[in-house]
């Protein structure tokens, strides 16, 4: 039996106390996140929907402005000044 080890440049981040980690279903493919990617925290109480198997996720171009889901056209067009 041979074992191949590849050096990986990775940074381990401490997990906040009280964080619940979910198990990953067997057969799940994890994709490496490109170095320099900024991950936003998800607000507490946010409900995340499962993505159907086979769904293709497109990358969002840098500088894209995301509008909150459920916003009306006027909410999207009106800048908030407060």
N, C-alpha and C positions, 0 to 999 in steps of 0.2 A: 504494500500500500504506500503510495506517495502522497505527500501533502505539499501543496504549493501555497506560499504565503506572499501576498503582494502588499507592499508598503502603501498606506493610505494617509493622505494629508487630511486630518479631520480634527475638529474641535469638539470636545464634550462639554455641554452646558449643564450646569446643575439644574435639577428639577425642583421646582418650588415645593415646599412642604405642603402636604395636603392634596397634591395633584393626583388625580386618578388616571392611571394608565390602562387603556383598553388592550385586550389581547388582539393580535392580528390573525385573521383567519388563515388557516393552512392554505398554501398556494398563492397567497398575496404577493405580488411583485412590488418591491419598494424601489423607487427611483431616487438616485442621488440628487440632492439639491445643489445647483451650481454655486460655487464659492462666490460670496458677495451678495447672495439673495437675501432680501430682508423679509422676514416672516412677521406678520402682524399677529398680535394676540387676539383671540376671539373673545368678545365680551361674555361675561358670566351669564348664563341663561339662554344663550344662543342655541337654537335647535339646528343641527346639521342633518341634512337629508342624505341618505345613502345614495351613492352614484351607481346606477345600474351597470352590471358587468358588460363590458364591451363599449362603454361610452368613451368617446374620444374627447379629451380636454385640450383646448387650444391654448397656447401660451398667450399672455396678454402683453402687447408691445409696451416697452418702457415709456412712461409718460402718459399712458392712457388714464383718463379720469373715469372712475367707476361711480355709477349712480346707485343710490340705495334702492333695493327692490321694493316695489310698491309705490314709488314716488310718482306723483302726477306730473304731467307735462309742465305745469306752471311751477311746481316745486323744483324741477330740474333746471328750469330757465332762470329762476330767481335766486340771486346770490344772497346768502345770509349775512347780515351785517352785525349780528350780536354775538 
